[in-house]
């Protein structure tokens, strides 16, 4: 809402009246849209009680929604850990003073950020199926984790790099002044601070991981969306099942997003780096399967 | 190697990419229009519209794209019988565009809002001082600069959109890259690596220039302050 004061004066009597009229028109449009939806869906019989009543039963939740949510969260949680490990390794690789390591890490990171996660998942799913290392029913799960790790790990690597770059220069100088080597100062001073500074961005990235785990649906991983579909075909209420699944995702992700905002406020006093963008600085958008720092952006 | 080349003749790889590009262009256009409208609502003085814009962004930013596209196919098309053309494939293609546009509009809105934040306060004050009210001030002073400030994040949204167009597989768009790649690998799993790298490199070729171009353009067109 920071734009608010930017664009307007405190409204006078005339503009207060205009705003009131606008508000009434806006409210009418919103109510009209919702009303139209309700009427159209009622005509389709989508509000019939028997389509919604399954969600009042514990068994529906136990055998379908919570079970699906468990598999979704399991894939997401493991991917979060592996992505952070991948991100730290390649983020440090990009900061290395050995040119070969820097180049190699750079190519890996840019490559996995450019390739759609779904393509990676399909590739690993079919590849693992061929190899037979994992039981056939496990290969979608492993493929989901590999796909999510390579993509989100690369984004996190960029976060690590930009986190270190955003620290005030004096931090490294202080390390060097007390006789540390560059590597020591990186490990003991810069990385820990960069990690604190990037924590909010990291939490936002978890939202991306959780959302993208739903791609597992396409490669037959049984996650929340797959369970919702199964429930919907069984009860003849696919429309309602998908809505309920979406609401579950929205609630969890909304909580994570709020946590990220709160963290950035809390941590802004804790580090020399930036956890919060200045008002007039370009705000990086919390990404649509994340584009985080942007390809090619310095 | 010969096997692999004959596979390229058998499957229309370029055609598959063309489907993704078309999905991207149409969804990009619609999400840009819808996203601009949402951004205007969010910066307007009218509380009910602000609320609607914020609710839209929060809902769709936090929903997995896979659910939205699966919903378009299973819910809208499958259960409600919603179609956008008499031809089944065209209809599914358009429903996928609709889903992609609805999802990415939330991100376009946030990108433009971040662009609005790059416009200094004094500009809006100056616009008011010469007597402009909200719409003229937004149209003549704020938005032109905001779009220039928003090029980099908008470029990111476009890149995400290109990659996300593969998710149209969840909306049963059958001839786009992820589906074609899956079919090719299932048909010839002995050349799985070349097949994957063909598609992967295809996306690298599409994505990297857009990233470089928007970074260049955002620097070139940045309003000097």
Interface residues (C-beta under 8 A of the other chain):
Chain A: X1 X2 X3 X4 X5 X6 X7 X8 X9 X11 X15 X19 X22 X23 X26 X27 X30 X44 X46 X110 X111 X114 X115 X116 X117 X118 X119 X122 X123 X126 X127 X130 X207 X210 X211 X212 X213 X214 X215 X217 X218 X225 X229 X232 X238 X239 X242 X243 X245 X246 X249 X250 X253 X254 X257 X279 X280 X281 X282 X283 X284 X285 X286 X287 X288 X289 X290 X291 X292 X294 X295 X296 X297 X298
Chain B: X42 X43 X44 X45 X46 X47 X48 X49 X50 X52 X58 X59 X61 X62 X63 X64 X65 X66 X67 X68 X70 X71 X74 X75 X78 X79 X80 X103 X104 X106 X107 X110 X111 X113 X114 X115 X116 X117 X118 X119 X120 X121 X124 X128 X133 X134 X137 X138 X142 X149 X152 X153 X155 X156 X157 X159 X160 X161 X163 X164 X166 X167 X169 X170 X177 X178 X181 X182 X185 X186 X189 X192 X196 X199 X200 X203 X204 X207 X208 X210 X211 X212 X214 X215
